[in-house]
Amino acid sequence: MPEKEQHEFLKEKDKIQIQKHFETLKSPVTLVFFTQELECQFCKETRTILTEVAQLSPRIGLQVYDFQKDAQKVREYSIDKIPAIAVTRTENGNEIDPGVRFFGIPSGYEFTPLILAILAVSQGTTGLKDITKEKIKKITKDVSIQVFTTLTCPHCSQAVSTAHQLAVESDHITAAMVESVEFPHLAQKYHVMAVPKVVINETTSFEGAFPEDTFVDEVLKAVLT
């Protein structure tokens, strides 16, 4: 019997709206996706989402790697769990990886941060305030920001997008969305009782969708003190 046709994630009206946003893409973007042969929970759904998104613009590519077999790529992109997505761009034939990551399915309220990440990475700049961009120039050592979310959290997307924008603006910052339900061991490790929860360098954390100014001040406090 023929395989049952896979359900599409995006509705036609959503595709049209996203395509309009993608008209502003500058550099080509690659969605670097990590899965495995025996696909993890939500790996298949994540691949479906990324495939549909990539089809909306000729400037978006999808590269799929096996978490178990492609060990070199796993190390190269610092992937330690799946499903995982790295959003990169190509400039003058070279791949630029600003450290934007998604761990877990970018669905629900976390779909918007995926689209915003693609736009920001492609353009190589963000809508962050000038004062924010000046502040993060003080950062001269590597900073890891993890934003723990759930798909039903309406305020999480703001925190994820702020973290990703900081990564785009600073060579020293990497930022990852981590979907708490898919990685309960990490939620337990970092005592995630409410979301969004932002963990900085595994030593400092705060809860809530802070406005940009407060978010950045918390990052600087964790890094510079």
GROMACS elastic network, one bead per residue, 0.5 to 0.9 nm:
[ bonds ]
;  ai    aj funct       b0    kb
    1     4     6  0.87347   500
    2     5     6  0.86198   500
    3     6     6  0.84513   500
    4     7     6  0.89111   500
    5     8     6  0.89636   500
    6    48     6  0.87288   500
    7    48     6  0.88705   500
    8    11     6  0.73853   500
    8    48     6  0.75513   500
    8    49     6  0.82020   500
    8    52     6  0.79019   500
    9    45     6  0.84277   500
    9    48     6  0.71152   500
    9    49     6  0.61327   500
    9    52     6  0.75450   500
   10    13     6  0.82112   500
   10    14     6  0.60907   500
   10    15     6  0.63744   500
   10    49     6  0.77305   500
   10    52     6  0.72353   500
   10    53     6  0.84032   500
   11    14     6  0.52392   500
   11    15     6  0.63610   500
   11    16     6  0.89101   500
   12    15     6  0.50871   500
   12    16     6  0.64042   500
   12    17     6  0.87985   500
   13    16     6  0.52208   500
   13    17     6  0.63576   500
   13    18     6  0.87291   500
   14    17     6  0.51543   500
   14    18     6  0.61195   500
   14    19     6  0.84865   500
   15    18     6  0.51889   500
   15    19     6  0.60023   500
   15    20     6  0.86858   500
   15    52     6  0.86991   500
   15    53     6  0.81482   500
   15    56     6  0.69916   500
   16    19     6  0.51623   500
   16    20     6  0.64727   500
   16    56     6  0.85338   500
   17    20     6  0.53285   500
   17    21     6  0.67382   500
   17    22     6  0.89270   500
   18    21     6  0.50953   500
   18    22     6  0.62196   500
   18    23     6  0.88364   500
   18    53     6  0.84562   500
   18    56     6  0.75528   500
   18   115     6  0.78653   500
   19    23     6  0.64143   500
   19    56     6  0.57593   500
   19    57     6  0.68195   500
   20    23     6  0.53325   500
   20    24     6  0.78235   500
   21    24     6  0.60539   500
   21    25     6  0.78565   500
   21   115     6  0.86274   500
   21   119     6  0.79511   500
   22    25     6  0.52696   500
   22    56     6  0.77707   500
   22    57     6  0.66049   500
   22    59     6  0.84854   500
   22   115     6  0.86898   500
   22   118     6  0.86077   500
   22   119     6  0.70956   500
   23    26     6  0.85318   500
   23    57     6  0.79950   500
   24   119     6  0.75380   500
   24   122     6  0.88448   500
   24   123     6  0.81303   500
   25    28     6  0.74250   500
   25    29     6  0.84477   500
   25    57     6  0.88055   500
   25    59     6  0.72069   500
   25    60     6  0.89319   500
   25   118     6  0.82243   500
   25   119     6  0.60644   500
   25   120     6  0.86304   500
   25   121     6  0.89977   500
   25   122     6  0.56858   500
   25   123     6  0.63378   500
   26    29     6  0.87431   500
   26    59     6  0.81609   500
   26   119     6  0.83229   500
   26   122     6  0.53908   500
   26   123     6  0.52544   500
   26   124     6  0.83917   500
   27    59     6  0.73282   500
   27    89     6  0.61578   500
   27    90     6  0.60840   500
   27    91     6  0.64523   500
   27   121     6  0.82218   500
   27   123     6  0.64134   500
   27   124     6  0.81184   500
   28    58     6  0.82491   500
   28    60     6  0.59002   500
   28    61     6  0.76977   500
   28    88     6  0.85128   500
   28    89     6  0.55031   500
   28    90     6  0.55360   500
   28    91     6  0.77744   500
   28   122     6  0.62793   500
   29    59     6  0.61385   500
   29    61     6  0.62156   500
   29    62     6  0.86217   500
   29    87     6  0.69888   500
   29    88     6  0.56287   500
   29    90     6  0.64652   500
   29   118     6  0.68795   500
   29   119     6  0.87476   500
   29   121     6  0.73228   500
   29   122     6  0.58051   500
   30    54     6  0.85750   500
   30    59     6  0.83524   500
   30    60     6  0.56895   500
   30    62     6  0.55806   500
   30    63     6  0.67772   500
   30    86     6  0.81098   500
   30    87     6  0.60131   500
   30    88     6  0.52992   500
   30    89     6  0.59377   500
   30    90     6  0.78716   500
   30    95     6  0.89455   500
   30   118     6  0.86748   500
   31    50     6  0.73502   500
   31    54     6  0.79340   500
   31    60     6  0.73636   500
   31    61     6  0.61264   500
   31    63     6  0.61323   500
   31    64     6  0.83141   500
   31    85     6  0.64354   500
   31    86     6  0.60054   500
   31    88     6  0.66546   500
   31    89     6  0.88126   500
   31   118     6  0.84195   500
   32    61     6  0.84392   500
   32    62     6  0.61125   500
   32    64     6  0.60689   500
   32    65     6  0.75478   500
   32    77     6  0.89906   500
   32    84     6  0.80914   500
   32    85     6  0.54610   500
   32    87     6  0.62649   500
   32    88     6  0.74580   500
   33    46     6  0.87732   500
   33    47     6  0.76093   500
   33    50     6  0.82887   500
   33    62     6  0.72124   500
   33    63     6  0.60027   500
   33    65     6  0.61456   500
   33    66     6  0.85811   500
   33    82     6  0.88928   500
   33    83     6  0.73785   500
   33    84     6  0.57949   500
   33    86     6  0.66533   500
   33    87     6  0.88287   500
   34    43     6  0.84540   500
   34    63     6  0.85701   500
   34    64     6  0.59208   500
   34    66     6  0.57578   500
   34    67     6  0.56503   500
   34    74     6  0.79778   500
   34    79     6  0.80090   500
   34    81     6  0.85779   500
   34    82     6  0.62935   500
   34    83     6  0.58519   500
   34    84     6  0.51432   500
   34    85     6  0.64466   500
   34    86     6  0.86296   500
   35    38     6  0.84388   500
   35    39     6  0.62452   500
   35    40     6  0.71280   500
   35    43     6  0.60455   500
   35    44     6  0.83169   500
   35    47     6  0.83550   500
   35    64     6  0.73269   500
   35    65     6  0.63730   500
   35    66     6  0.52322   500
   35    67     6  0.54979   500
   35    68     6  0.84640   500
   35    82     6  0.60003   500
   35    83     6  0.55482   500
   35    84     6  0.71752   500
   36    39     6  0.50776   500
   36    40     6  0.70527   500
   36    43     6  0.81083   500
   36    65     6  0.76017   500
   36    67     6  0.52876   500
   36    68     6  0.64613   500
   36    69     6  0.80567   500
   36    82     6  0.83075   500
   36    83     6  0.86772   500
   37    40     6  0.86519   500
   37    66     6  0.68554   500
   37    67     6  0.85351   500
   37    68     6  0.84020   500
   39    42     6  0.79359   500
   39    43     6  0.56171   500
   39    44     6  0.64615   500
   39    83     6  0.87776   500
   40    43     6  0.51296   500
   40    44     6  0.75269   500
   40    82     6  0.71616   500
   40    83     6  0.71328   500
   41    44     6  0.74804   500
   41    45     6  0.84540   500
   41    82     6  0.88730   500
   41    83     6  0.81799   500
   41   182     6  0.78851   500
   42    45     6  0.50982   500
   42    46     6  0.59355   500
   42    47     6  0.85329   500
   42    82     6  0.89413   500
   42    83     6  0.70668   500
   42   104     6  0.73953   500
   42   105     6  0.61947   500
   42   182     6  0.84018   500
   43    46     6  0.50543   500
   43    47     6  0.61642   500
   43    48     6  0.86676   500
   43    82     6  0.72786   500
   43    83     6  0.52252   500
   43    84     6  0.85562   500
   43   104     6  0.81082   500
   43   105     6  0.73749   500
   44    47     6  0.51753   500
   44    48     6  0.63474   500
   44    49     6  0.88515   500
   44    83     6  0.88391   500
   45    48     6  0.50440   500
   45    49     6  0.63601   500
   45    50     6  0.87646   500
   45   105     6  0.73375   500
   46    49     6  0.51470   500
   46    50     6  0.62520   500
   46    51     6  0.85413   500
   46    83     6  0.71487   500
   46    84     6  0.88647   500
   46   104     6  0.78902   500
   46   105     6  0.52375   500
   46   106     6  0.69859   500
   46   107     6  0.80743   500
   47    50     6  0.51660   500
   47    51     6  0.59928   500
   47    52     6  0.85828   500
   47    64     6  0.86359   500
   47    83     6  0.87228   500
   47   105     6  0.89007   500
   48    51     6  0.51555   500
   48    52     6  0.62343   500
   48    53     6  0.86274   500
   49    52     6  0.52983   500
   49    53     6  0.61893   500
   49    54     6  0.86205   500
   49   105     6  0.86006   500
   49   106     6  0.79909   500
   49   107     6  0.81092   500
   50    53     6  0.50627   500
   50    54     6  0.59970   500
   50    55     6  0.85521   500
   50    62     6  0.71604   500
   51    54     6  0.52084   500
   51    55     6  0.63099   500
   51    61     6  0.87841   500
   51    62     6  0.69097   500
   52    55     6  0.52129   500
   52    56     6  0.68579   500
   53    56     6  0.54379   500
   53    57     6  0.77683   500
   53    60     6  0.80526   500
   53   115     6  0.85036   500
   54    57     6  0.61162   500
   54    58     6  0.76319   500
   54    59     6  0.81582   500
   54    60     6  0.50945   500
   54    61     6  0.57150   500
   54    62     6  0.63486   500
   55    58     6  0.71403   500
   55    60     6  0.74964   500
   55    61     6  0.82179   500
   56    59     6  0.87448   500
   56    60     6  0.77885   500
   57    60     6  0.55827   500
   57    61     6  0.84960   500
   58    61     6  0.74735   500
   59   122     6  0.89603   500
   60   118     6  0.85228   500
   65    68     6  0.88092   500
   65    69     6  0.79780   500
   65    70     6  0.61609   500
   65    73     6  0.75101   500
   65    74     6  0.82232   500
   66    69     6  0.52840   500
   66    70     6  0.53309   500
   66    71     6  0.81156   500
   66    73     6  0.88606   500
   66    74     6  0.84410   500
   67    70     6  0.59227   500
   67    71     6  0.68091   500
   67    73     6  0.84724   500
   67    74     6  0.64641   500
   67    79     6  0.81822   500
   67    80     6  0.86311   500
   67    81     6  0.81638   500
   67    82     6  0.74723   500
   67    83     6  0.89267   500
   68    71     6  0.62971   500
   68    74     6  0.84057   500
   69    72     6  0.86865   500
   70    73     6  0.55458   500
   70    74     6  0.62957   500
   70    75     6  0.88857   500
   71    75     6  0.62738   500
   71    76     6  0.85493   500
   72    75     6  0.52233   500
   72    76     6  0.60840   500
   72    77     6  0.87444   500
   73    77     6  0.61184   500
   73    78     6  0.81929   500
   73    79     6  0.83600   500
   74    77     6  0.55273   500
   74    78     6  0.58359   500
   74    79     6  0.50873   500
   74    80     6  0.74666   500
   75    79     6  0.64609   500
   75    80     6  0.85013   500
   76    79     6  0.79585   500
   77    86     6  0.73508   500
   77    97     6  0.85517   500
   77    99     6  0.84519   500
   79    82     6  0.77509   500
   79    84     6  0.70253   500
   79    85     6  0.87887   500
   79    86     6  0.88995   500
   79   103     6  0.88959   500
   80    84     6  0.85003   500
   81    84     6  0.66035   500
   81   103     6  0.70229   500
   81   104     6  0.86738   500
   81   183     6  0.86244   500
   82    85     6  0.84122   500
   82   103     6  0.63009   500
   82   104     6  0.66822   500
   83   102     6  0.80864   500
   83   103     6  0.58281   500
   83   104     6  0.52275   500
   83   105     6  0.67840   500
   84   101     6  0.71428   500
   84   102     6  0.56043   500
   84   104     6  0.62541   500
   84   105     6  0.81284   500
   85   100     6  0.82456   500
   85   101     6  0.55503   500
   85   102     6  0.50020   500
   85   103     6  0.65563   500
   85   104     6  0.83151   500
   86    97     6  0.78826   500
   86    98     6  0.89633   500
   86    99     6  0.72328   500
   86   100     6  0.58472   500
   86   102     6  0.67008   500
   87    97     6  0.70937   500
   87    98     6  0.77948   500
   87    99     6  0.76339   500
   87   100     6  0.56853   500
   87   101     6  0.66009   500
   87   102     6  0.85505   500
   87   114     6  0.88340   500
   87   117     6  0.73132   500
   87   118     6  0.66981   500
   87   121     6  0.70606   500
   88    95     6  0.67305   500
   88    96     6  0.57232   500
   88    98     6  0.66823   500
   88    99     6  0.80202   500
   88   100     6  0.76990   500
   88   118     6  0.82665   500
   88   121     6  0.65678   500
   88   122     6  0.78423   500
   89    94     6  0.82389   500
   89    95     6  0.57252   500
   89    96     6  0.52470   500
   89    97     6  0.67249   500
   89    98     6  0.84746   500
   89   118     6  0.88475   500
   89   121     6  0.64032   500
   89   122     6  0.58662   500
   89   123     6  0.89362   500
   89   124     6  0.84930   500
   90    93     6  0.59017   500
   90    94     6  0.53296   500
   90    96     6  0.58882   500
   90    97     6  0.87996   500
   90   122     6  0.83074   500
   91    94     6  0.52158   500
   91    95     6  0.64301   500
   91    96     6  0.69655   500
   92    95     6  0.84732   500
   96   121     6  0.88949   500
   97   100     6  0.75325   500
   97   121     6  0.85980   500
   97   168     6  0.88560   500
   98   121     6  0.72937   500
   98   124     6  0.87668   500
   98   164     6  0.88635   500
   98   167     6  0.59591   500
   98   168     6  0.52920   500
   98   169     6  0.81674   500
   98   170     6  0.78373   500
   98   171     6  0.66489   500
   98   172     6  0.89237   500
   98   173     6  0.80002   500
   98   174     6  0.70643   500
   98   175     6  0.89870   500
   99   164     6  0.80507   500
   99   167     6  0.59915   500
   99   168     6  0.73613   500
   99   171     6  0.81887   500
   99   172     6  0.88702   500
   99   173     6  0.69590   500
   99   175     6  0.61712   500
   99   176     6  0.80054   500
  100   117     6  0.74344   500
  100   121     6  0.82205   500
  100   163     6  0.86440   500
  100   164     6  0.56901   500
  100   165     6  0.84983   500
  100   167     6  0.63864   500
  100   168     6  0.73613   500
  100   174     6  0.61465   500
  100   175     6  0.54079   500
  100   176     6  0.61594   500
  100   177     6  0.86413   500
  101   164     6  0.79563   500
  101   174     6  0.77770   500
  101   175     6  0.61435   500
  101   177     6  0.63663   500
  101   178     6  0.86871   500
  102   105     6  0.76543   500
  102   106     6  0.71530   500
  102   114     6  0.81689   500
  102   175     6  0.85293   500
  102   176     6  0.53951   500
  102   178     6  0.64258   500
  102   179     6  0.83284   500
  103   106     6  0.82367   500
  103   176     6  0.68831   500
  103   177     6  0.58012   500
  103   179     6  0.63798   500
  103   182     6  0.87266   500
  103   183     6  0.87862   500
  104   107     6  0.87771   500
  104   177     6  0.76856   500
  104   178     6  0.61656   500
  104   179     6  0.51647   500
  104   180     6  0.83560   500
  104   181     6  0.88293   500
  104   182     6  0.64425   500
  104   183     6  0.81043   500
  105   108     6  0.88086   500
  105   110     6  0.80189   500
  105   111     6  0.85419   500
  105   151     6  0.84744   500
  105   179     6  0.73176   500
  105   182     6  0.85572   500
  106   109     6  0.79104   500
  106   112     6  0.82382   500
  106   113     6  0.79429   500
  106   114     6  0.65763   500
  106   151     6  0.79428   500
  106   177     6  0.87409   500
  106   179     6  0.84827   500
  107   110     6  0.51474   500
  107   112     6  0.83382   500
  107   114     6  0.88760   500
  107   151     6  0.63555   500
  108   111     6  0.58495   500
  108   112     6  0.83430   500
  108   150     6  0.85745   500
  108   152     6  0.63368   500
  108   153     6  0.84574   500
  108   154     6  0.88818   500
  109   112     6  0.64118   500
  109   113     6  0.79645   500
  109   150     6  0.82328   500
  109   151     6  0.55734   500
  109   152     6  0.63357   500
  109   153     6  0.65952   500
  109   154     6  0.59907   500
  109   155     6  0.83125   500
  109   156     6  0.74369   500
  109   157     6  0.61115   500
  110   113     6  0.54968   500
  110   114     6  0.67590   500
  110   149     6  0.82785   500
  110   150     6  0.81873   500
  110   151     6  0.62295   500
  110   152     6  0.86980   500
  110   153     6  0.86222   500
  110   154     6  0.87959   500
  110   156     6  0.75572   500
  110   157     6  0.56445   500
  110   160     6  0.81165   500
  110   177     6  0.85591   500
  111   114     6  0.52125   500
  111   115     6  0.66926   500
  111   116     6  0.88518   500
  111   151     6  0.89222   500
  111   157     6  0.83296   500
  112   115     6  0.52325   500
  112   116     6  0.61947   500
  112   117     6  0.85115   500
  112   157     6  0.70763   500
  112   161     6  0.86429   500
  113   117     6  0.58322   500
  113   118     6  0.85018   500
  113   157     6  0.59022   500
  113   158     6  0.78330   500
  113   160     6  0.65749   500
  113   161     6  0.54151   500
  113   164     6  0.84119   500
  114   117     6  0.50648   500
  114   118     6  0.62892   500
  114   119     6  0.87659   500
  114   161     6  0.84328   500
  115   118     6  0.51893   500
  115   119     6  0.64021   500
  115   120     6  0.87468   500
  116   119     6  0.51310   500
  116   120     6  0.61203   500
  116   121     6  0.85234   500
  116   161     6  0.70784   500
  116   164     6  0.89116   500
  116   165     6  0.89528   500
  117   120     6  0.51110   500
  117   121     6  0.59201   500
  117   122     6  0.83223   500
  117   161     6  0.71067   500
  117   164     6  0.66453   500
  117   165     6  0.75373   500
  117   168     6  0.87495   500
  118   121     6  0.53342   500
  118   122     6  0.60188   500
  118   123     6  0.85553   500
  119   122     6  0.52459   500
  119   123     6  0.61528   500
  119   124     6  0.84327   500
  119   125     6  0.89301   500
  119   126     6  0.86118   500
  120   123     6  0.52270   500
  120   124     6  0.58397   500
  120   125     6  0.57489   500
  120   126     6  0.55144   500
  120   127     6  0.84474   500
  120   164     6  0.85135   500
  120   165     6  0.70007   500
  120   168     6  0.70201   500
  121   124     6  0.50083   500
  121   125     6  0.70752   500
  121   126     6  0.83694   500
  121   165     6  0.85236   500
  121   168     6  0.63260   500
  122   125     6  0.81465   500
  123   126     6  0.76288   500
  124   168     6  0.65350   500
  124   169     6  0.76367   500
  125   128     6  0.85382   500
  125   165     6  0.79297   500
  125   168     6  0.65374   500
  125   169     6  0.63135   500
  126   129     6  0.86759   500
  126   165     6  0.60107   500
  126   166     6  0.84411   500
  126   168     6  0.73254   500
  126   169     6  0.71452   500
  127   130     6  0.87048   500
  127   165     6  0.79608   500
  128   131     6  0.82937   500
  128   132     6  0.63567   500
  128   133     6  0.68370   500
  128   162     6  0.81446   500
  128   165     6  0.71656   500
  128   166     6  0.80869   500
  128   169     6  0.86834   500
  128   212     6  0.78930   500
  129   132     6  0.51539   500
  129   133     6  0.64891   500
  129   134     6  0.87820   500
  129   212     6  0.84242   500
  129   213     6  0.87778   500
  130   133     6  0.50834   500
  130   134     6  0.62512   500
  130   135     6  0.86409   500
  131   134     6  0.50308   500
  131   135     6  0.61240   500
  131   136     6  0.88059   500
  131   213     6  0.88159   500
  132   135     6  0.50278   500
  132   136     6  0.63642   500
  132   137     6  0.88065   500
  132   166     6  0.87933   500
  132   212     6  0.79444   500
  132   213     6  0.70360   500
  132   216     6  0.70202   500
  133   136     6  0.54898   500
  133   137     6  0.66169   500
  133   166     6  0.81800   500
  133   169     6  0.69939   500
  133   170     6  0.83661   500
  134   137     6  0.53653   500
  134   138     6  0.75806   500
  135   138     6  0.58868   500
  135   139     6  0.80196   500
  135   216     6  0.79325   500
  135   217     6  0.85411   500
  135   220     6  0.80941   500
  136   139     6  0.54024   500
  136   140     6  0.87818   500
  136   166     6  0.79262   500
  136   169     6  0.82534   500
  136   170     6  0.70506   500
  136   216     6  0.77348   500
  136   219     6  0.88649   500
  136   220     6  0.74633   500
  137   140     6  0.73980   500
  137   170     6  0.73713   500
  138   220     6  0.82542   500
  138   224     6  0.83993   500
  139   142     6  0.79081   500
  139   143     6  0.82261   500
  139   170     6  0.82184   500
  139   172     6  0.70006   500
  139   173     6  0.84977   500
  139   220     6  0.75267   500
  139   223     6  0.74143   500
  139   224     6  0.76105   500
  140   143     6  0.89485   500
  140   171     6  0.89220   500
  140   172     6  0.65967   500
  141   172     6  0.59347   500
  141   173     6  0.83813   500
  141   223     6  0.82188   500
  142   171     6  0.82349   500
  142   173     6  0.59337   500
  142   174     6  0.78742   500
  142   201     6  0.87017   500
  142   223     6  0.89862   500
  143   172     6  0.59736   500
  143   174     6  0.63241   500
  143   175     6  0.84290   500
  143   200     6  0.70990   500
  143   201     6  0.60094   500
  143   219     6  0.86036   500
  143   223     6  0.73625   500
  144   172     6  0.85376   500
  144   173     6  0.59960   500
  144   174     6  0.50737   500
  144   175     6  0.60144   500
  144   176     6  0.80854   500
  144   199     6  0.80658   500
  144   200     6  0.57300   500
  144   202     6  0.78441   500
  145   163     6  0.68117   500
  145   164     6  0.88681   500
  145   167     6  0.88254   500
  145   173     6  0.74057   500
  145   174     6  0.61782   500
  145   176     6  0.62878   500
  145   177     6  0.86706   500
  145   198     6  0.68375   500
  145   199     6  0.57782   500
  145   201     6  0.64589   500
  145   202     6  0.83178   500
  145   219     6  0.84041   500
  146   160     6  0.85448   500
  146   163     6  0.81618   500
  146   174     6  0.85305   500
  146   175     6  0.58676   500
  146   177     6  0.60382   500
  146   178     6  0.66135   500
  146   197     6  0.80728   500
  146   198     6  0.56549   500
  146   199     6  0.50812   500
  146   200     6  0.64949   500
  146   201     6  0.82625   500
  146   202     6  0.84491   500
  147   156     6  0.80685   500
  147   159     6  0.69519   500
  147   160     6  0.59921   500
  147   163     6  0.76431   500
  147   175     6  0.76320   500
  147   176     6  0.60971   500
  147   178     6  0.58659   500
  147   179     6  0.83389   500
  147   195     6  0.84811   500
  147   196     6  0.64042   500
  147   197     6  0.57166   500
  147   199     6  0.64459   500
  147   200     6  0.88354   500
  148   156     6  0.80015   500
  148   160     6  0.84809   500
  148   176     6  0.84902   500
  148   177     6  0.61243   500
  148   179     6  0.58209   500
  148   180     6  0.57801   500
  148   187     6  0.76542   500
  148   192     6  0.74999   500
  148   194     6  0.88620   500
  148   195     6  0.62915   500
  148   196     6  0.54873   500
  148   197     6  0.50755   500
  148   198     6  0.62812   500
  148   199     6  0.79592   500
  149   152     6  0.84510   500
  149   153     6  0.68173   500
  149   156     6  0.57616   500
  149   157     6  0.81457   500
  149   160     6  0.83204   500
  149   177     6  0.69748   500
  149   178     6  0.61291   500
  149   180     6  0.56695   500
  149   181     6  0.83351   500
  149   194     6  0.86442   500
  149   195     6  0.54623   500
  149   196     6  0.51679   500
  149   197     6  0.70716   500
  150   153     6  0.54295   500
  150   154     6  0.88705   500
  150   156     6  0.74753   500
  150   178     6  0.84280   500
  150   179     6  0.54925   500
  150   180     6  0.58633   500
  150   181     6  0.66517   500
  150   195     6  0.70499   500
  150   196     6  0.78826   500
  151   154     6  0.81451   500
  151   156     6  0.84531   500
  151   179     6  0.73459   500
  151   180     6  0.89173   500
  151   181     6  0.87108   500
  152   156     6  0.87219   500
  153   156     6  0.55221   500
  153   157     6  0.77977   500
  153   195     6  0.71214   500
  153   196     6  0.76645   500
  154   157     6  0.66867   500
  154   158     6  0.84378   500
  155   158     6  0.58928   500
  155   159     6  0.72232   500
  155   195     6  0.81447   500
  155   196     6  0.70500   500
  155   208     6  0.77650   500
  155   209     6  0.58347   500
  156   159     6  0.53068   500
  156   160     6  0.62508   500
  156   161     6  0.86658   500
  156   195     6  0.67102   500
  156   197     6  0.84675   500
  156   208     6  0.80016   500
  156   209     6  0.64798   500
  157   160     6  0.50629   500
  157   161     6  0.60473   500
  157   162     6  0.85082   500
  157   196     6  0.84759   500
  157   209     6  0.84912   500
  158   161     6  0.52506   500
  158   162     6  0.61425   500
  158   163     6  0.86410   500
  158   209     6  0.64083   500
  158   210     6  0.83494   500
  158   211     6  0.85096   500
  159   162     6  0.51921   500
  159   163     6  0.62304   500
  159   164     6  0.86464   500
  159   196     6  0.68691   500
  159   197     6  0.86350   500
  159   198     6  0.79115   500
  159   208     6  0.79632   500
  159   209     6  0.53939   500
  159   210     6  0.70777   500
  159   211     6  0.84206   500
  159   212     6  0.86350   500
  159   215     6  0.82343   500
  160   163     6  0.52316   500
  160   164     6  0.61778   500
  160   165     6  0.86246   500
  160   175     6  0.80663   500
  160   176     6  0.74862   500
  160   177     6  0.60075   500
  160   196     6  0.84138   500
  160   198     6  0.89145   500
  161   164     6  0.50303   500
  161   165     6  0.60441   500
  161   166     6  0.85901   500
  162   165     6  0.51549   500
  162   166     6  0.63263   500
  162   167     6  0.87986   500
  162   211     6  0.87867   500
  162   212     6  0.67782   500
  162   215     6  0.79546   500
  162   216     6  0.88081   500
  163   166     6  0.51783   500
  163   167     6  0.64615   500
  163   168     6  0.88946   500
  163   173     6  0.87690   500
  163   174     6  0.82139   500
  163   175     6  0.55586   500
  163   176     6  0.75933   500
  163   177     6  0.86343   500
  163   198     6  0.89987   500
  163   215     6  0.85301   500
  163   216     6  0.89059   500
  164   167     6  0.50363   500
  164   168     6  0.63476   500
  164   169     6  0.87455   500
  164   173     6  0.88726   500
  164   174     6  0.76383   500
  164   175     6  0.54109   500
  164   176     6  0.72419   500
  164   177     6  0.85888   500
  165   168     6  0.50324   500
  165   169     6  0.62338   500
  165   170     6  0.86483   500
  165   175     6  0.85554   500
  166   169     6  0.51106   500
  166   170     6  0.60705   500
  166   173     6  0.67226   500
  166   174     6  0.80614   500
  166   175     6  0.77265   500
  166   216     6  0.84790   500
  167   170     6  0.52671   500
  167   171     6  0.68569   500
  167   172     6  0.74523   500
  167   174     6  0.51164   500
  167   175     6  0.58590   500
  168   171     6  0.73784   500
  168   173     6  0.79578   500
  168   174     6  0.83815   500
  169   172     6  0.89783   500
  169   173     6  0.82309   500
  170   173     6  0.55519   500
  170   174     6  0.84052   500
  171   174     6  0.80097   500
  178   181     6  0.89745   500
  178   182     6  0.83185   500
  178   183     6  0.76231   500
  178   186     6  0.87917   500
  179   182     6  0.57471   500
  179   183     6  0.65900   500
  179   184     6  0.88374   500
  179   187     6  0.88433   500
  180   183     6  0.52291   500
  180   184     6  0.58407   500
  180   185     6  0.86725   500
  180   186     6  0.73149   500
  180   187     6  0.55867   500
  180   192     6  0.79074   500
  180   195     6  0.86795   500
  181   184     6  0.55760   500
  181   187     6  0.78468   500
  182   185     6  0.88897   500
  183   186     6  0.55543   500
  183   187     6  0.64979   500
  183   188     6  0.88590   500
  184   188     6  0.60721   500
  184   189     6  0.84477   500
  185   188     6  0.51193   500
  185   189     6  0.60697   500
  185   190     6  0.87149   500
  186   190     6  0.60707   500
  186   191     6  0.81629   500
  186   192     6  0.82582   500
  187   190     6  0.54348   500
  187   191     6  0.58299   500
  187   193     6  0.79739   500
  188   192     6  0.62967   500
  188   193     6  0.85876   500
  189   192     6  0.78731   500
  190   193     6  0.89583   500
  190   197     6  0.89368   500
  190   199     6  0.78142   500
  190   202     6  0.81394   500
  190   205     6  0.87109   500
  191   194     6  0.88487   500
  192   195     6  0.70658   500
  192   196     6  0.86037   500
  192   197     6  0.65285   500
  192   207     6  0.87942   500
  193   197     6  0.82770   500
  194   197     6  0.65578   500
  194   207     6  0.68960   500
  194   208     6  0.80040   500
  195   198     6  0.83577   500
  195   207     6  0.64689   500
  195   208     6  0.65084   500
  195   209     6  0.84303   500
  196   206     6  0.85243   500
  196   207     6  0.58167   500
  196   208     6  0.53259   500
  196   209     6  0.63807   500
  197   205     6  0.69753   500
  197   206     6  0.58258   500
  197   208     6  0.63537   500
  197   209     6  0.83992   500
  198   204     6  0.83014   500
  198   205     6  0.53526   500
  198   206     6  0.54040   500
  198   207     6  0.62038   500
  198   208     6  0.80101   500
  199   202     6  0.57553   500
  199   203     6  0.72284   500
  199   204     6  0.58186   500
  199   206     6  0.68513   500
  199   207     6  0.89017   500
  200   203     6  0.61649   500
  200   204     6  0.51845   500
  200   205     6  0.59368   500
  200   206     6  0.87638   500
  200   218     6  0.88769   500
  200   219     6  0.68588   500
  200   222     6  0.69182   500
  200   223     6  0.82800   500
  201   204     6  0.67420   500
  201   205     6  0.87981   500
  201   222     6  0.80133   500
  201   223     6  0.81959   500
  202   205     6  0.76996   500
  203   222     6  0.78002   500
  204   218     6  0.87399   500
  204   219     6  0.86293   500
  204   222     6  0.60796   500
  205   218     6  0.85199   500
  205   222     6  0.85658   500
  206   218     6  0.80910   500
  207   210     6  0.81793   500
  209   212     6  0.89983   500
  209   215     6  0.82396   500
  210   213     6  0.79361   500
  210   214     6  0.58848   500
  210   215     6  0.54356   500
  211   214     6  0.55486   500
  211   215     6  0.60581   500
  211   216     6  0.86777   500
  212   215     6  0.50953   500
  212   216     6  0.61586   500
  212   217     6  0.85792   500
  213   216     6  0.53744   500
  213   217     6  0.62202   500
  213   218     6  0.87465   500
  214   217     6  0.50299   500
  214   218     6  0.62000   500
  214   219     6  0.87123   500
  215   218     6  0.52418   500
  215   219     6  0.64417   500
  215   220     6  0.88257   500
  216   219     6  0.50338   500
  216   220     6  0.61835   500
  216   221     6  0.85086   500
  217   220     6  0.50777   500
  217   221     6  0.60010   500
  217   222     6  0.85828   500
  218   221     6  0.50444   500
  218   222     6  0.62322   500
  218   223     6  0.86632   500
  219   222     6  0.52136   500
  219   223     6  0.62378   500
  219   224     6  0.84872   500
  220   223     6  0.50616   500
  220   224     6  0.55848   500
  220   225     6  0.78305   500
  221   224     6  0.55195   500
  221   225     6  0.56157   500
  222   225     6  0.60835   500
